[in-house]
Each structure stands twice: as structure tokens, then as C-alpha cells.
Amino acid sequence: MDLSPEDSLRLNVLLKQELQALRIDESKMRVHALTPKGEATVPLHPTMRDDLYLKKVRELISTQVLGSPGGYPVYIKRWTRSGQAREDESLRSLLLLGEPEAVVAVVHSPDLSPEVARLAWWAMPEADNARRLLEKPQVVASAVGRELARHLIEYLPFETEPRAMQDTVRLVLQPGLADEAVRADLWKRAGRKGAYYVGFLQACPDDLPEAGAPHAGATSARAALAALVEEGNPAATLLCKVLDAGGQAFLKTAEAAMGKVANQDATVALFNAIGSWFAAARPALPQPRDSEAALAAAREAVDTDPALHAVLQALPEQRDRVVALATLSLTDENLLDTFFAYSDAVGPLMRRKLAPWTGPLLAQMRLLRE
């Protein structure tokens, strides 16, 4: 059976227009089109089961757009083996198929323009698509970027997955997307949702809303390390940064996040954020497999790594803090392999079981704060 004569006529007329994007509302059985003049809608009148009828509709659309009823699978065969469309016109063609998979392919493309991003968002306005679009700098800098950020902020209270929460916070905190009032509100909510803290640590580790004060020993350490900082010693520069107000705020926030991580994704992201912030002091060592191994490696590294050893010589009484600096620089998701390979616990149970992995790191952070 074919499409009803009425639907066939209306769809053919619609497809002859200058279309920018198409979407199909399967629940209401309607085809929506975006044109330079605005939106157009064609209600469908199925003559068979809805799923079979929608298949016929997509075949008609694909025939008009691609010259073949095969739809998105046929389009894939025309791509390079990288699996991503790279031409603006190719991306625009995908948005005319009315297929969710095609829209998802567009939002994952690194080369889409802000205009194509706007059309993709109209075609499939879902939170995950907004997040993928806000990973592109050209979209963030555009008007559609601000629209996507507003949507994600409004939808954030309804997110249930920690990964989605932290990614949303990380993305909307990019420059130009969220004002101070929004930042303050997200920070307030972080007290209840630890994943928000992780998003802050990823997005703005040096500009956290946390009101921190410099460490009591910051001034004396800065004076002792001045010559090394002048020489460009990365470990000395980092230690001064850690003892300053911003570094103390980072440590306090990381500790708070460690006490609230809810699942594997959040924990991995937090460990990576900590290691990334301390990366300047990372010694050239094989990657440790757990936190105790990282601490042991750091104790040796302060005597063998030139940058760390120079800091230790300038501050011989601060050996524990230099070790802490090195330990945290060795922190990343690899330290968690020995835990998540054998445990799928989540929530409070995961945090209790994870104590042998988080405990040594928390101790090092407290050494740098107390």
C-alpha cells in the first residue's frame, strides 16, 4: 500500500519548496518543515499501521532529497570512512531526511556552522543534542549558543544522570553563556548535587565562586620559591598557585565533590579534573594503578624529579606538601581501574567502598590546606 493521495500530494508540494530542515512528530503523525518563510506542517492520514506508514513517508522524503528511498543508511555509504560529514551542504542535506539518527550525526560533526547548528536544534531539540552542540567553539560564540545554554539551564533540575549534570554545568559555564546570577544559582545547587561541583572544576577551576583565602604559609612560600618561579620551575609555580586563594578554593571544592560523587562517571571526571589542574608538577613516571601507588611514587619523585627536588631544596621543611603536590599530579582515571574493574556500586555504597582510593588523595589535599 502507498501513501494516501492527500498525503502524497501535500508532501510532494512541501518537498518542492526551499526547505531548511524537516522533523516528523511520530506521536501526532505530522511532518514539520522549516523554510525561509517560517514553519509548515503536513498532518498525516495513515492507511496502514503507523510505523509502516512513517516508513513510507521517509522513503518519499529520501527519494526527493537523495534520489534514493534508502534514507540515512544510503547517505552513510557516501561518507568517508571517518564516519562524519564535513561539508556544510552535506550536513544540511541530512537535516532534510526527517530521521533522528541523521540529526544526531549533524550535531556530532566538528565542522558545522552556527546556522546549521540552529537548524539541527530546531529539528531535534533534545538536551543531549544541545550539549553536543555546545562543545563547538563556533556555536558557543553565536546567538544559538546562548539559546542552547538557556535551555540546558532550565532543563537541568530534571536531569537524573550525574554525567548529564556535570556536562551541562561544564558547558553552560563557558564564557559568554551564563551571567553571575546563573553561576551563583548553580553553585548553590552544587551543595545538593555533587556532579555540579565536578562541572565547575572542569569549566573554571581557577575562577570558582567559592570564597577562599590564601594559605597561612603562602607569603613565606612565595618568597622562598621566587627564584625558582622566575626560572620557570613548573612545580614551584604550581605550589604558589595552590597556596593562593584560588588554589585553596579548588582544593576545598574538590574535597566537597569527593564526598558527593554518585557513580563511576562522576568519579572518573573528578579524578581527571584534579590531575589536570596539578599536571604542571607531574613527574616523568609510569602511571600508578591506585592511590597508594601514586603516593609511593610521589615520595620517590621528590628526590629524583628535577623540578620537584628543586622545590624541596628551597622548602626542606615542606617535604610532605611537595609530596602531596606530586601525588595529586599523578591522579587520573587510571587510579580507579583496580576499583571499577571489580565493583559496580553506586551512591553511598560506592563512596564507602572507594575510601581506600579516595582517602589517600583527600589526605594530600588536606596537607595543602591545613
PAMAR-782247 format. One record per residue (C-alpha): residue number from 1; x, y, z. Coordinates in Angstrom, 3 decimals. Each point is the difference from the previous one (the first is absolute). Layout:
seq:NUM&east:X&north:Y&up:Z
...
//
This chain:
seq:1&east:0.000&north:0.000&up:0.000
seq:2&east:1.130&north:3.551&up:-0.701
seq:3&east:-0.580&north:3.311&up:1.675
seq:4&east:-3.496&north:1.439&up:-0.083
seq:5&east:-0.505&north:2.236&up:-3.056
seq:6&east:-0.491&north:3.040&up:2.244
seq:7&east:3.261&north:-0.600&up:1.915
seq:8&east:1.938&north:-0.801&up:-3.164
seq:9&east:-1.130&north:3.242&up:-1.636
seq:10&east:0.701&north:2.192&up:3.022
seq:11&east:3.403&north:-1.532&up:0.662
seq:12&east:1.058&north:0.357&up:-3.625
seq:13&east:-1.060&north:3.652&up:0.019
seq:14&east:1.861&north:0.538&up:3.285
seq:15&east:3.170&north:-1.627&up:-1.311
seq:16&east:0.012&north:2.263&up:-3.042
seq:17&east:0.481&north:3.017&up:2.255
seq:18&east:3.297&north:1.427&up:1.226
seq:19&east:0.340&north:-2.095&up:3.150
seq:20&east:2.525&north:0.552&up:2.770
seq:21&east:-0.867&north:-2.925&up:2.285
seq:22&east:-2.650&north:-2.670&up:0.569
seq:23&east:-1.237&north:-1.829&up:3.053
seq:24&east:-2.685&north:-2.632&up:0.441
seq:25&east:-2.217&north:-0.027&up:3.080
seq:26&east:-0.753&north:-3.704&up:0.280
seq:27&east:-2.414&north:0.345&up:2.921
seq:28&east:-2.223&north:2.519&up:-1.818
seq:29&east:0.747&north:-1.343&up:-3.497
seq:30&east:1.101&north:3.305&up:-1.476
seq:31&east:2.856&north:1.152&up:-2.215
seq:32&east:1.440&north:3.386&up:0.923
seq:33&east:2.209&north:2.002&up:-2.337
seq:34&east:2.056&north:3.124&up:0.529
seq:35&east:0.223&north:2.387&up:-2.937
seq:36&east:1.357&north:3.528&up:-0.420
seq:37&east:-3.612&north:1.212&up:0.392
seq:38&east:-0.644&north:-1.915&up:3.221
seq:39&east:-1.354&north:-3.393&up:1.005
seq:40&east:-2.349&north:-2.216&up:-1.997
seq:41&east:-1.890&north:-3.081&up:1.183
seq:42&east:-1.488&north:-2.946&up:-1.845
seq:43&east:-2.357&north:-2.214&up:2.073
seq:44&east:0.155&north:-3.655&up:-0.977
seq:45&east:-2.946&north:-2.324&up:-0.588
seq:46&east:1.315&north:-3.580&up:0.334
seq:47&east:-1.472&north:-2.743&up:-2.147
seq:48&east:1.932&north:-2.690&up:1.854
seq:49&east:1.824&north:-0.488&up:3.308
seq:50&east:1.648&north:3.248&up:1.112
seq:51&east:3.546&north:-1.394&up:-0.066
seq:52&east:-0.416&north:-1.372&up:-3.515
seq:53&east:-1.590&north:3.233&up:-1.164
seq:54&east:2.851&north:2.073&up:1.429
seq:55&east:2.428&north:-2.247&up:-1.844
seq:56&east:-1.788&north:0.835&up:-3.243
seq:57&east:0.109&north:3.717&up:0.850
seq:58&east:3.756&north:-0.159&up:0.628
seq:59&east:0.542&north:-1.891&up:-3.243
seq:60&east:-1.813&north:2.749&up:-1.922
seq:61&east:2.040&north:2.713&up:1.739
seq:62&east:3.281&north:-1.840&up:-0.598
seq:63&east:-0.838&north:-0.527&up:-3.670
seq:64&east:-0.558&north:3.726&up:-0.441
seq:65&east:3.094&north:1.043&up:2.001
seq:66&east:2.533&north:-2.722&up:-0.861
seq:67&east:-1.449&north:-1.574&up:-3.099
seq:68&east:-0.327&north:-3.323&up:1.834
seq:69&east:-2.593&north:-1.344&up:2.469
seq:70&east:2.754&north:-1.476&up:2.168
seq:71&east:0.220&north:3.071&up:2.249
seq:72&east:2.747&north:0.459&up:2.537
seq:73&east:1.674&north:-3.422&up:-0.525
seq:74&east:0.528&north:0.865&up:-3.663
seq:75&east:1.457&north:3.348&up:0.975
seq:76&east:2.509&north:-1.715&up:2.272
seq:77&east:1.461&north:-1.840&up:-2.989
seq:78&east:0.882&north:3.341&up:-1.559
seq:79&east:2.038&north:1.071&up:2.978
seq:80&east:3.688&north:-0.522&up:0.481
seq:81&east:1.072&north:-2.783&up:2.349
seq:82&east:0.329&north:2.551&up:2.795
seq:83&east:-3.763&north:-0.165&up:0.297
seq:84&east:-0.584&north:3.755&up:0.188
seq:85&east:-1.312&north:2.392&up:-2.595
seq:86&east:2.308&north:2.957&up:-0.407
seq:87&east:-1.643&north:2.143&up:-2.630
seq:88&east:-2.593&north:2.569&up:1.035
seq:89&east:-2.327&north:-0.998&up:-2.846
seq:90&east:0.285&north:-3.665&up:0.941
seq:91&east:-1.045&north:0.807&up:3.537
seq:92&east:-2.939&north:2.052&up:-1.241
seq:93&east:-1.154&north:-2.940&up:-2.142
seq:94&east:-0.032&north:-2.238&up:3.052
seq:95&east:-2.410&north:2.379&up:1.705
seq:96&east:-2.520&north:-0.478&up:-2.820
seq:97&east:-0.466&north:-3.732&up:0.568
seq:98&east:-2.210&north:0.202&up:3.088
seq:99&east:2.078&north:-2.715&up:1.696
seq:100&east:1.252&north:0.394&up:3.592
seq:101&east:3.215&north:-1.917&up:-0.759
seq:102&east:0.847&north:2.482&up:-2.734
seq:103&east:-0.486&north:2.959&up:2.361
seq:104&east:2.210&north:-1.641&up:2.612
seq:105&east:2.692&north:-0.431&up:-2.656
seq:106&east:-0.190&north:3.724&up:-0.749
seq:107&east:0.294&north:1.137&up:3.628
seq:108&east:3.083&north:-2.214&up:0.429
seq:109&east:1.756&north:1.480&up:-3.007
seq:110&east:2.884&north:2.298&up:1.013
seq:111&east:-0.373&north:2.200&up:-3.067
seq:112&east:-3.601&north:1.122&up:0.138
seq:113&east:-0.673&north:3.719&up:-0.216
seq:114&east:-2.179&north:1.926&up:2.487
seq:115&east:-2.760&north:0.105&up:-2.622
seq:116&east:0.050&north:-3.787&up:-0.444
seq:117&east:0.043&north:-0.335&up:3.789
seq:118&east:-3.152&north:2.145&up:0.162
seq:119&east:-1.733&north:-2.210&up:-2.547
seq:120&east:1.081&north:-3.200&up:1.746
seq:121&east:-1.323&north:1.335&up:3.302
seq:122&east:-3.348&north:0.780&up:-1.635
seq:123&east:-0.091&north:-3.491&up:-1.511
seq:124&east:0.651&north:-1.787&up:3.285
seq:125&east:-0.064&north:2.227&up:3.112
seq:126&east:1.276&north:-2.492&up:2.568
seq:127&east:2.370&north:0.692&up:2.895
seq:128&east:2.697&north:-2.399&up:-1.154
seq:129&east:0.075&north:1.646&up:-3.414
seq:130&east:0.354&north:3.398&up:1.680
seq:131&east:2.989&north:-1.283&up:1.962
seq:132&east:1.684&north:-1.378&up:-3.092
seq:133&east:-0.553&north:3.276&up:-1.845
seq:134&east:1.487&north:2.033&up:2.851
seq:135&east:3.230&north:-1.977&up:-0.321
seq:136&east:0.728&north:2.008&up:-3.179
seq:137&east:1.651&north:3.410&up:0.558
seq:138&east:-1.675&north:1.498&up:-3.058
seq:139&east:-3.417&north:-0.886&up:1.418
seq:140&east:0.833&north:1.275&up:3.499
seq:141&east:0.906&north:3.401&up:-1.472
seq:142&east:-3.308&north:0.299&up:-1.873
seq:143&east:-3.546&north:1.004&up:0.908
seq:144&east:-1.142&north:-3.618&up:-0.233
seq:145&east:2.625&north:-0.875&up:2.609
seq:146&east:-1.701&north:2.263&up:2.523
seq:147&east:-3.369&north:-1.512&up:-0.884
seq:148&east:1.359&north:-3.511&up:0.565
seq:149&east:1.502&north:1.026&up:3.342
seq:150&east:-3.330&north:1.458&up:1.175
seq:151&east:-1.766&north:-3.225&up:-0.907
seq:152&east:2.531&north:-2.153&up:1.856
seq:153&east:-0.157&north:2.190&up:3.109
seq:154&east:-3.801&north:-0.189&up:0.049
seq:155&east:0.055&north:-3.772&up:-0.554
seq:156&east:2.789&north:-0.706&up:2.505
seq:157&east:-2.301&north:-0.600&up:3.030
seq:158&east:-1.581&north:-2.876&up:-1.914
seq:159&east:3.279&north:-1.770&up:-0.823
seq:160&east:0.501&north:-3.212&up:1.948
seq:161&east:3.376&north:-1.229&up:-1.267
seq:162&east:3.155&north:1.466&up:1.627
seq:163&east:1.812&north:-0.045&up:-3.349
seq:164&east:-2.698&north:2.165&up:-1.587
seq:165&east:0.054&north:2.378&up:2.975
seq:166&east:3.761&north:0.530&up:0.031
seq:167&east:0.165&north:0.348&up:-3.787
seq:168&east:-2.797&north:2.570&up:0.039
seq:169&east:1.665&north:2.073&up:2.723
seq:170&east:3.381&north:-0.228&up:-1.733
seq:171&east:-1.435&north:1.127&up:-3.329
seq:172&east:-2.262&north:2.842&up:1.149
seq:173&east:2.857&north:1.494&up:2.039
seq:174&east:1.947&north:0.719&up:-3.173
seq:175&east:0.682&north:3.738&up:-0.443
seq:176&east:-2.960&north:1.988&up:-1.257
seq:177&east:-2.726&north:-2.548&up:0.778
seq:178&east:-0.895&north:0.480&up:3.678
seq:179&east:-0.144&north:3.211&up:2.027
seq:180&east:1.028&north:0.335&up:3.653
seq:181&east:-3.516&north:-0.671&up:1.269
seq:182&east:-0.095&north:-3.335&up:-1.834
seq:183&east:3.484&north:-0.907&up:1.251
seq:184&east:-1.036&north:0.782&up:3.566
seq:185&east:-3.157&north:-2.095&up:-0.311
seq:186&east:1.902&north:-2.985&up:-1.440
seq:187&east:2.569&north:0.272&up:2.783
seq:188&east:-2.748&north:0.035&up:2.628
seq:189&east:-1.542&north:-3.112&up:-1.521
seq:190&east:3.399&north:-1.728&up:0.000
seq:191&east:-0.338&north:-0.383&up:3.756
seq:192&east:-2.730&north:-2.570&up:-0.700
seq:193&east:1.304&north:-1.415&up:-3.288
seq:194&east:3.687&north:-0.906&up:0.081
seq:195&east:0.107&north:-0.390&up:-3.782
seq:196&east:-0.396&north:3.794&up:-0.242
seq:197&east:3.284&north:0.419&up:1.886
seq:198&east:1.713&north:-2.207&up:-2.562
seq:199&east:-1.383&north:2.168&up:-2.792
seq:200&east:1.411&north:3.117&up:1.684
seq:201&east:3.414&north:-1.643&up:0.454
seq:202&east:0.047&north:-0.893&up:-3.685
seq:203&east:-1.244&north:3.350&up:-1.312
seq:204&east:1.607&north:2.636&up:2.206
seq:205&east:2.464&north:-1.556&up:2.478
seq:206&east:1.789&north:3.332&up:0.457
seq:207&east:-3.147&north:2.094&up:0.331
seq:208&east:-2.277&north:-1.835&up:2.422
seq:209&east:-2.769&north:1.841&up:1.890
seq:210&east:1.408&north:-1.440&up:3.247
seq:211&east:1.232&north:2.848&up:2.207
seq:212&east:3.477&north:-1.200&up:0.932
seq:213&east:2.857&north:1.574&up:1.910
seq:214&east:3.709&north:-0.551&up:-0.619
seq:215&east:1.766&north:-2.651&up:2.070
seq:216&east:1.702&north:1.360&up:3.116
seq:217&east:3.367&north:-1.015&up:-1.426
seq:218&east:-0.591&north:1.434&up:-3.479
seq:219&east:2.093&north:3.135&up:0.483
seq:220&east:3.060&north:-1.764&up:1.421
seq:221&east:-0.182&north:-2.756&up:-2.624
seq:222&east:-0.263&north:2.541&up:-2.786
seq:223&east:3.105&north:1.772&up:1.293
seq:224&east:1.982&north:-3.250&up:0.289
seq:225&east:-1.031&north:-1.096&up:-3.488
seq:226&east:0.345&north:3.363&up:-1.747
seq:227&east:3.264&north:-0.903&up:-1.732
seq:228&east:-1.350&north:-3.337&up:-1.239
seq:229&east:-3.197&north:1.635&up:-1.257
seq:230&east:2.120&north:2.561&up:-1.848
seq:231&east:1.918&north:-2.858&up:-1.624
seq:232&east:-3.257&north:-1.588&up:-1.146
seq:233&east:-0.029&north:-2.984&up:2.354
seq:234&east:-3.525&north:-1.452&up:-0.544
seq:235&east:-0.220&north:-1.691&up:3.397
seq:236&east:0.972&north:3.194&up:1.840
seq:237&east:-2.510&north:2.048&up:-1.984
seq:238&east:-2.724&north:-2.549&up:0.706
seq:239&east:0.712&north:-0.144&up:3.731
seq:240&east:-0.321&north:3.794&up:0.228
seq:241&east:-3.282&north:-0.279&up:-1.898
seq:242&east:-1.246&north:-2.750&up:2.317
seq:243&east:0.709&north:2.082&up:3.107
seq:244&east:-1.706&north:3.071&up:-1.454
seq:245&east:-3.725&north:0.654&up:0.477
seq:246&east:-1.006&north:-1.560&up:-3.326
seq:247&east:1.948&north:-3.179&up:0.705
seq:248&east:-1.504&north:-0.341&up:3.459
seq:249&east:-3.466&north:0.407&up:-1.507
seq:250&east:0.789&north:-2.719&up:-2.542
seq:251&east:1.110&north:-2.403&up:2.755
seq:252&east:-3.062&north:0.717&up:2.132
seq:253&east:-2.315&north:-0.562&up:-2.962
seq:254&east:1.769&north:-3.213&up:-1.022
seq:255&east:-0.359&north:-1.327&up:3.557
seq:256&east:-3.718&north:0.850&up:0.001
seq:257&east:-0.463&north:-1.709&up:-3.369
seq:258&east:1.862&north:-3.093&up:1.219
seq:259&east:-2.559&north:-0.381&up:2.779
seq:260&east:-2.945&north:0.163&up:-2.396
seq:261&east:0.976&north:-1.961&up:-3.142
seq:262&east:-2.870&north:-2.297&up:-0.897
seq:263&east:1.284&north:-2.363&up:-2.681
seq:264&east:2.952&north:-1.028&up:-2.160
seq:265&east:-0.367&north:2.826&up:-2.527
seq:266&east:0.081&north:2.706&up:2.655
seq:267&east:2.952&north:-1.572&up:1.796
seq:268&east:2.035&north:-0.382&up:-3.178
seq:269&east:-0.723&north:3.593&up:-1.006
seq:270&east:1.015&north:1.260&up:3.454
seq:271&east:3.294&north:-1.937&up:0.049
seq:272&east:0.813&north:1.308&up:-3.489
seq:273&east:-0.841&north:3.576&up:1.004
seq:274&east:2.315&north:-0.203&up:3.009
seq:275&east:2.853&north:-1.483&up:-2.018
seq:276&east:-0.454&north:2.575&up:-2.751
seq:277&east:0.230&north:2.916&up:2.431
seq:278&east:3.171&north:-1.393&up:1.606
seq:279&east:1.520&north:-1.208&up:-3.292
seq:280&east:2.816&north:2.569&up:0.019
seq:281&east:1.713&north:-1.858&up:2.851
seq:282&east:-0.423&north:-3.490&up:-1.470
seq:283&east:3.310&north:-1.919&up:0.078
seq:284&east:1.051&north:-2.219&up:-2.912
seq:285&east:-1.107&north:-3.314&up:1.523
seq:286&east:-2.020&north:-3.020&up:-1.120
seq:287&east:-3.687&north:0.443&up:0.790
seq:288&east:-0.855&north:-1.362&up:3.495
seq:289&east:-2.980&north:-2.341&up:0.218
seq:290&east:-1.483&north:1.188&up:3.304
seq:291&east:0.272&north:2.871&up:2.461
seq:292&east:2.431&north:-1.700&up:2.394
seq:293&east:2.311&north:-0.746&up:-2.931
seq:294&east:-0.256&north:3.654&up:-1.072
seq:295&east:0.981&north:1.126&up:3.495
seq:296&east:2.960&north:-2.404&up:0.079
seq:297&east:1.151&north:1.161&up:-3.433
seq:298&east:-0.291&north:3.641&up:1.068
seq:299&east:2.179&north:-0.584&up:3.073
seq:300&east:2.759&north:-1.249&up:-2.244
seq:301&east:-0.552&north:2.623&up:-2.670
seq:302&east:0.715&north:2.951&up:2.292
seq:303&east:3.612&north:-1.232&up:0.184
seq:304&east:0.387&north:-0.959&up:-3.665
seq:305&east:-2.096&north:2.451&up:-2.030
seq:306&east:2.032&north:3.207&up:-0.586
seq:307&east:-2.884&north:2.446&up:0.342
seq:308&east:-1.435&north:-1.605&up:3.135
seq:309&east:3.420&north:-0.471&up:1.589
seq:310&east:0.847&north:3.670&up:-0.553
seq:311&east:-3.185&north:0.972&up:1.866
seq:312&east:0.885&north:-2.392&up:2.803
seq:313&east:3.450&north:1.557&up:0.326
seq:314&east:-1.548&north:3.462&up:0.239
seq:315&east:-2.550&north:-1.182&up:2.570
seq:316&east:1.648&north:-2.956&up:1.798
seq:317&east:-2.504&north:0.166&up:2.851
seq:318&east:-2.898&north:-0.344&up:-2.457
seq:319&east:0.791&north:-3.480&up:-1.301
seq:320&east:-3.509&north:-1.297&up:0.708
seq:321&east:-1.552&north:2.806&up:-2.021
seq:322&east:2.333&north:-0.578&up:-2.946
seq:323&east:-0.932&north:-3.698&up:0.131
seq:324&east:-3.670&north:0.990&up:0.052
seq:325&east:0.544&north:2.165&up:-3.064
seq:326&east:1.592&north:-2.916&up:-1.877
seq:327&east:-2.664&north:-2.487&up:1.126
seq:328&east:-2.864&north:2.127&up:-1.239
seq:329&east:1.807&north:0.545&up:-3.302
seq:330&east:-0.063&north:-3.779&up:-0.511
seq:331&east:-3.758&north:-0.155&up:0.544
seq:332&east:-2.220&north:-1.032&up:-2.884
seq:333&east:-2.488&north:-2.692&up:-0.968
seq:334&east:2.726&north:-2.648&up:-0.180
seq:335&east:0.130&north:-0.041&up:3.797
seq:336&east:-3.572&north:-1.295&up:-0.023
seq:337&east:0.541&north:-3.013&up:-2.260
seq:338&east:0.630&north:-2.300&up:2.931
seq:339&east:-3.296&north:1.049&up:1.580
seq:340&east:-2.499&north:0.202&up:-2.846
seq:341&east:1.343&north:-3.186&up:-1.580
seq:342&east:-1.560&north:-1.859&up:2.932
seq:343&east:-2.800&north:2.235&up:1.273
seq:344&east:-3.122&north:1.488&up:-1.518
seq:345&east:-1.189&north:1.605&up:3.239
seq:346&east:-1.536&north:3.486&up:-0.127
seq:347&east:-0.982&north:2.683&up:2.496
seq:348&east:0.952&north:-0.226&up:3.695
seq:349&east:1.023&north:-3.656&up:-0.336
seq:350&east:2.458&north:0.890&up:-2.768
seq:351&east:1.478&north:2.831&up:2.060
seq:352&east:0.524&north:-2.307&up:2.983
seq:353&east:1.653&north:-2.678&up:-2.112
seq:354&east:2.045&north:2.631&up:-1.809
seq:355&east:1.551&north:1.356&up:3.215
seq:356&east:3.395&north:-1.748&up:-0.537
seq:357&east:0.243&north:1.830&up:-3.358
seq:358&east:-1.331&north:3.398&up:1.092
seq:359&east:1.421&north:0.039&up:3.532
seq:360&east:3.691&north:0.462&up:-0.958
seq:361&east:-0.908&north:2.796&up:-2.408
seq:362&east:-2.158&north:1.791&up:2.554
seq:363&east:2.896&north:-0.203&up:2.461
seq:364&east:2.307&north:1.657&up:-2.533
seq:365&east:-2.499&north:2.760&up:-0.691
seq:366&east:-0.355&north:0.689&up:3.709
seq:367&east:3.779&north:0.228&up:0.320
seq:368&east:-0.080&north:2.815&up:-2.536
seq:369&east:-2.844&north:1.769&up:1.800
seq:370&east:0.876&north:-0.390&up:3.695
//
